[in-house]
Amino acid sequence: MEKAHVEALENKHAAVQSQIDAEERRPNPDDILLHRLKKEKLRLKDEMLGLTVH
């Protein structure tokens, strides 16, 4: 179960990174959206690290 959860988090992490990349390529990126996406990416990373450390 835990492996599946980590894989799901990794997929979400990659999806958020894709959103960040797309937003950064826009002519006028939304700084607030970028900030929120980056915080979400860090939250997912922290959650993954918490699950893999045990």
MMTF fields as JSON, N, C-alpha, C and O atoms, coordinates in Angstrom:
{
  "mmtfVersion": "1.0.0",
  "mmtfProducer": "UNKNOWN",
  "numBonds": 215,
  "numAtoms": 216,
  "numGroups": 54,
  "numChains": 1,
  "numModels": 1,
  "chainsPerModel": [1],
  "groupsPerChain": [54],
  "chainIdList": ["A"],
  "bondAtomList": [4, 2, 8, 6, 12, 10, 16, 14, 20, 18, 24, 22, 28, 26, 32, 30, 36, 34, 40, 38, 44, 42, 48, 46, 52, 50, 56, 54, 60, 58, 64, 62, 68, 66, 72, 70, 76, 74, 80, 78, 84, 82, 88, 86, 92, 90, 96, 94, 100, 98, 104, 102, 108, 106, 112, 110, 116, 114, 120, 118, 124, 122, 128, 126, 132, 130, 136, 134, 140, 138, 144, 142, 148, 146, 152, 150, 156, 154, 160, 158, 164, 162, 168, 166, 172, 170, 176, 174, 180, 178, 184, 182, 188, 186, 192, 190, 196, 194, 200, 198, 204, 202, 208, 206, 212, 210],
  "bondOrderList": [1, 1, 1, 1, 1, 1, 1, 1, 1, 1, 1, 1, 1, 1, 1, 1, 1, 1, 1, 1, 1, 1, 1, 1, 1, 1, 1, 1, 1, 1, 1, 1, 1, 1, 1, 1, 1, 1, 1, 1, 1, 1, 1, 1, 1, 1, 1, 1, 1, 1, 1, 1, 1],
  "groupList": [{"groupName": "MET", "atomNameList": ["N", "CA", "C", "O"], "elementList": ["N", "C", "C", "O"], "formalChargeList": [0, 0, 0, 0], "bondAtomList": [1, 0, 2, 1, 3, 2], "bondOrderList": [1, 1, 2], "singleLetterCode": "M", "chemCompType": "L-PEPTIDE LINKING"}, {"groupName": "GLU", "atomNameList": ["N", "CA", "C", "O"], "elementList": ["N", "C", "C", "O"], "formalChargeList": [0, 0, 0, 0], "bondAtomList": [1, 0, 2, 1, 3, 2], "bondOrderList": [1, 1, 2], "singleLetterCode": "E", "chemCompType": "L-PEPTIDE LINKING"}, {"groupName": "LYS", "atomNameList": ["N", "CA", "C", "O"], "elementList": ["N", "C", "C", "O"], "formalChargeList": [0, 0, 0, 0], "bondAtomList": [1, 0, 2, 1, 3, 2], "bondOrderList": [1, 1, 2], "singleLetterCode": "K", "chemCompType": "L-PEPTIDE LINKING"}, {"groupName": "ALA", "atomNameList": ["N", "CA", "C", "O"], "elementList": ["N", "C", "C", "O"], "formalChargeList": [0, 0, 0, 0], "bondAtomList": [1, 0, 2, 1, 3, 2], "bondOrderList": [1, 1, 2], "singleLetterCode": "A", "chemCompType": "L-PEPTIDE LINKING"}, {"groupName": "HIS", "atomNameList": ["N", "CA", "C", "O"], "elementList": ["N", "C", "C", "O"], "formalChargeList": [0, 0, 0, 0], "bondAtomList": [1, 0, 2, 1, 3, 2], "bondOrderList": [1, 1, 2], "singleLetterCode": "H", "chemCompType": "L-PEPTIDE LINKING"}, {"groupName": "VAL", "atomNameList": ["N", "CA", "C", "O"], "elementList": ["N", "C", "C", "O"], "formalChargeList": [0, 0, 0, 0], "bondAtomList": [1, 0, 2, 1, 3, 2], "bondOrderList": [1, 1, 2], "singleLetterCode": "V", "chemCompType": "L-PEPTIDE LINKING"}, {"groupName": "LEU", "atomNameList": ["N", "CA", "C", "O"], "elementList": ["N", "C", "C", "O"], "formalChargeList": [0, 0, 0, 0], "bondAtomList": [1, 0, 2, 1, 3, 2], "bondOrderList": [1, 1, 2], "singleLetterCode": "L", "chemCompType": "L-PEPTIDE LINKING"}, {"groupName": "ASN", "atomNameList": ["N", "CA", "C", "O"], "elementList": ["N", "C", "C", "O"], "formalChargeList": [0, 0, 0, 0], "bondAtomList": [1, 0, 2, 1, 3, 2], "bondOrderList": [1, 1, 2], "singleLetterCode": "N", "chemCompType": "L-PEPTIDE LINKING"}, {"groupName": "GLN", "atomNameList": ["N", "CA", "C", "O"], "elementList": ["N", "C", "C", "O"], "formalChargeList": [0, 0, 0, 0], "bondAtomList": [1, 0, 2, 1, 3, 2], "bondOrderList": [1, 1, 2], "singleLetterCode": "Q", "chemCompType": "L-PEPTIDE LINKING"}, {"groupName": "SER", "atomNameList": ["N", "CA", "C", "O"], "elementList": ["N", "C", "C", "O"], "formalChargeList": [0, 0, 0, 0], "bondAtomList": [1, 0, 2, 1, 3, 2], "bondOrderList": [1, 1, 2], "singleLetterCode": "S", "chemCompType": "L-PEPTIDE LINKING"}, {"groupName": "ILE", "atomNameList": ["N", "CA", "C", "O"], "elementList": ["N", "C", "C", "O"], "formalChargeList": [0, 0, 0, 0], "bondAtomList": [1, 0, 2, 1, 3, 2], "bondOrderList": [1, 1, 2], "singleLetterCode": "I", "chemCompType": "L-PEPTIDE LINKING"}, {"groupName": "ASP", "atomNameList": ["N", "CA", "C", "O"], "elementList": ["N", "C", "C", "O"], "formalChargeList": [0, 0, 0, 0], "bondAtomList": [1, 0, 2, 1, 3, 2], "bondOrderList": [1, 1, 2], "singleLetterCode": "D", "chemCompType": "L-PEPTIDE LINKING"}, {"groupName": "ARG", "atomNameList": ["N", "CA", "C", "O"], "elementList": ["N", "C", "C", "O"], "formalChargeList": [0, 0, 0, 0], "bondAtomList": [1, 0, 2, 1, 3, 2], "bondOrderList": [1, 1, 2], "singleLetterCode": "R", "chemCompType": "L-PEPTIDE LINKING"}, {"groupName": "PRO", "atomNameList": ["N", "CA", "C", "O"], "elementList": ["N", "C", "C", "O"], "formalChargeList": [0, 0, 0, 0], "bondAtomList": [1, 0, 2, 1, 3, 2], "bondOrderList": [1, 1, 2], "singleLetterCode": "P", "chemCompType": "L-PEPTIDE LINKING"}, {"groupName": "GLY", "atomNameList": ["N", "CA", "C", "O"], "elementList": ["N", "C", "C", "O"], "formalChargeList": [0, 0, 0, 0], "bondAtomList": [1, 0, 2, 1, 3, 2], "bondOrderList": [1, 1, 2], "singleLetterCode": "G", "chemCompType": "PEPTIDE LINKING"}, {"groupName": "THR", "atomNameList": ["N", "CA", "C", "O"], "elementList": ["N", "C", "C", "O"], "formalChargeList": [0, 0, 0, 0], "bondAtomList": [1, 0, 2, 1, 3, 2], "bondOrderList": [1, 1, 2], "singleLetterCode": "T", "chemCompType": "L-PEPTIDE LINKING"}],
  "groupTypeList": [0, 1, 2, 3, 4, 5, 1, 3, 6, 1, 7, 2, 4, 3, 3, 5, 8, 9, 8, 10, 11, 3, 1, 1, 12, 12, 13, 7, 13, 11, 11, 10, 6, 6, 4, 12, 6, 2, 2, 1, 2, 6, 12, 6, 2, 11, 1, 0, 6, 14, 6, 15, 5, 4],
  "groupIdList": [1, 2, 3, 4, 5, 6, 7, 8, 9, 10, 11, 12, 13, 14, 15, 16, 17, 18, 19, 20, 21, 22, 23, 24, 25, 26, 27, 28, 29, 30, 31, 32, 33, 34, 35, 36, 37, 38, 39, 40, 41, 42, 43, 44, 45, 46, 47, 48, 49, 50, 51, 52, 53, 54],
  "secStructList": [7, 2, 2, 2, 2, 2, 2, 2, 2, 2, 2, 2, 2, 2, 2, 2, 2, 2, 2, 2, 2, 2, 2, 2, 2, 1, 1, 1, 7, 7, 2, 2, 2, 2, 2, 2, 2, 2, 2, 2, 2, 2, 2, 2, 2, 2, 2, 2, 2, 2, 2, 2, 2, 7],
  "xCoordList": [0.83, 0.0, 0.864, 0.602, 1.9, 2.738, 3.44, 3.571, 3.894, 4.571, 3.614, 4.004, 2.389, 1.394, 1.139, 0.964, 1.122, 0.902, 2.068, 1.858, 3.287, 4.472, 4.435, 4.74, 4.065, 3.983, 2.922, 3.131, 1.803, 0.751, 1.267, 1.004, 2.004, 2.574, 3.594, 3.647, 4.403, 5.392, 4.695, 5.157, 3.588, 2.83, 2.254, 2.291, 1.719, 1.184, 2.301, 2.122, 3.463, 4.623, 5.03, 5.297, 5.078, 5.448, 4.398, 4.741, 3.129, 2.061, 2.16, 1.972, 2.452, 2.598, 3.8, 3.744, 4.892, 6.072, 5.734, 6.205, 4.926, 4.498, 3.692, 3.846, 2.83, 2.041, 2.958, 2.76, 3.959, 4.92, 5.653, 5.78, 6.136, 6.862, 5.991, 6.447, 4.747, 3.836, 3.577, 3.566, 3.37, 3.092, 4.304, 4.162, 5.505, 6.72, 6.988, 7.656, 6.48, 6.681, 5.691, 5.886, 4.643, 3.655, 4.283, 5.22, 3.775, 4.325, 4.239, 5.18, 3.133, 2.973, 2.577, 1.4, 3.562, 3.216, 2.554, 2.871, 1.643, 0.922, 1.784, 1.901, 2.38, 3.295, 2.599, 3.196, 1.359, 0.624, 0.384, 0.561, -0.018, -0.228, 1.079, 1.1, 2.162, 3.462, 3.86, 4.35, 3.651, 3.985, 3.181, 3.722, 1.883, 1.015, 1.429, 1.454, 1.75, 2.171, 3.493, 3.666, 4.407, 5.704, 5.549, 6.235, 4.652, 4.387, 3.786, 4.141, 2.872, 2.257, 3.305, 3.289, 4.203, 5.27, 6.156, 6.515, 6.496, 7.301, 6.547, 7.134, 5.237, 4.435, 4.424, 4.557, 4.266, 4.272, 5.637, 5.713, 6.699, 8.046, 8.258, 8.792, 7.842, 7.971, 7.181, 7.649, 5.978, 5.167, 5.839, 5.833, 6.412, 7.101, 8.296, 8.519, 9.059, 10.23, 9.809, 10.49, 8.706, 8.213, 7.82, 7.978, 7.309, 6.891, 8.065, 8.037, 9.092, 10.205, 11.274, 12.121, 11.26, 12.273, 12.031, 12.985, 10.775, 10.458, 10.991, 10.796],
  "yCoordList": [-1.206, 0.0, 1.255, 2.202, 1.254, 2.449, 2.753, 3.917, 1.714, 1.931, 2.589, 3.498, 2.136, 2.72, 4.186, 5.027, 4.476, 5.857, 6.747, 7.861, 6.252, 7.018, 7.248, 8.346, 6.228, 6.381, 7.411, 8.193, 7.421, 8.407, 9.814, 10.749, 9.953, 11.259, 11.701, 12.874, 10.75, 11.077, 11.556, 12.495, 10.916, 11.335, 12.735, 13.55, 13.011, 14.351, 15.384, 16.477, 15.029, 15.915, 16.264, 17.426, 15.263, 15.487, 16.356, 17.212, 16.131, 16.923, 18.389, 19.291, 18.617, 19.993, 20.65, 21.825, 19.893, 20.442, 20.824, 21.846, 20.016, 20.337, 21.629, 22.446, 21.808, 23.038, 24.242, 25.301, 24.067, 25.151, 25.507, 26.682, 24.486, 24.724, 25.468, 26.409, 25.041, 25.676, 27.129, 28.012, 27.368, 28.739, 29.64, 30.802, 29.099, 29.898, 30.244, 31.239, 29.443, 29.704, 30.731, 31.257, 31.01, 31.99, 33.38, 33.674, 34.235, 35.597, 36.396, 37.11, 36.285, 36.984, 35.978, 35.867, 35.235, 34.208, 34.805, 35.915, 34.048, 34.445, 34.083, 32.911, 35.088, 34.858, 34.204, 33.38, 34.562, 33.984, 32.494, 31.668, 32.168, 30.767, 29.987, 28.873, 30.558, 29.885, 29.622, 28.542, 30.605, 30.448, 29.295, 28.466, 29.262, 28.218, 26.834, 25.863, 26.749, 25.474, 24.991, 23.801, 25.911, 25.535, 25.069, 24.142, 25.71, 25.261, 23.857, 23.021, 23.604, 22.283, 21.234, 20.122, 21.587, 20.664, 20.312, 19.151, 21.308, 21.057, 20.209, 19.346, 20.46, 19.669, 18.196, 17.301, 17.964, 16.598, 15.936, 14.768, 16.685, 16.151, 15.789, 14.724, 16.671, 16.392, 15.149, 14.331, 15.013, 13.841, 12.569, 11.54, 12.638, 11.471, 11.1, 9.924, 12.101, 11.826, 11.231, 10.352, 11.693, 11.154, 9.697, 8.929, 9.307, 7.923, 7.011, 5.83, 7.539, 6.68, 6.554, 5.666, 7.406, 7.361, 6.184, 5.612, 5.817, 4.757, 3.439, 2.456],
  "zCoordList": [0.0, 0.0, 0.0, -0.743, 0.843, 0.946, -0.372, -0.749, -1.08, -2.361, -3.358, -4.09, -3.382, -4.284, -3.93, -4.812, -2.631, -2.189, -2.626, -3.105, -2.459, -2.873, -4.38, -4.846, -5.141, -6.596, -6.98, -7.907, -6.288, -6.553, -6.263, -7.018, -5.164, -4.818, -5.866, -6.237, -6.34, -7.375, -8.643, -9.291, -8.995, -10.181, -10.002, -10.924, -8.81, -8.527, -8.58, -9.119, -8.014, -7.993, -9.422, -9.727, -10.293, -11.694, -12.401, -13.216, -12.086, -12.704, -12.279, -13.095, -11.01, -10.527, -11.194, -11.557, -11.358, -12.034, -13.47, -13.969, -14.133, -15.501, -15.53, -16.437, -14.529, -14.449, -14.227, -14.821, -13.369, -13.109, -14.399, -14.744, -15.111, -16.36, -17.373, -18.021, -17.503, -18.461, -18.079, -18.937, -16.797, -16.341, -16.549, -16.931, -16.293, -16.458, -17.915, -18.197, -18.844, -20.276, -20.829, -21.924, -20.078, -20.543, -20.614, -19.871, -21.501, -21.612, -20.303, -19.957, -19.581, -18.305, -17.231, -16.89, -16.689, -15.704, -14.466, -14.04, -13.913, -12.706, -11.491, -11.133, -10.87, -9.751, -8.561, -7.869, -8.324, -7.199, -7.446, -6.551, -8.662, -9.018, -8.928, -8.404, -9.43, -9.348, -7.9, -7.57, -7.049, -5.633, -5.016, -4.284, -5.326, -4.783, -5.311, -4.555, -6.596, -7.181, -6.583, -6.321, -6.375, -5.796, -4.351, -3.92, -3.604, -2.229, -2.233, -1.402, -3.173, -3.289, -3.657, -3.129, -4.551, -4.949, -3.745, -3.55, -2.956, -1.755, -0.735, -0.082, -0.6, 0.337, -0.08, 0.754, -1.373, -1.884, -1.662, -1.282, -1.899, -1.688, -0.224, 0.085, 0.673, 2.102, 2.494, 3.285, 1.936, 2.244, 1.717, 2.392, 0.522, -0.034, 0.84, 1.128, 1.259, 2.101, 3.432, 3.959, 3.978, 5.242, 5.121, 6.07, 3.964, 3.754, 3.443, 3.788, 2.798, 2.386, 3.461, 3.373, 4.462, 5.523, 6.464, 6.993, 6.679, 7.632, 7.238, 7.952]
}
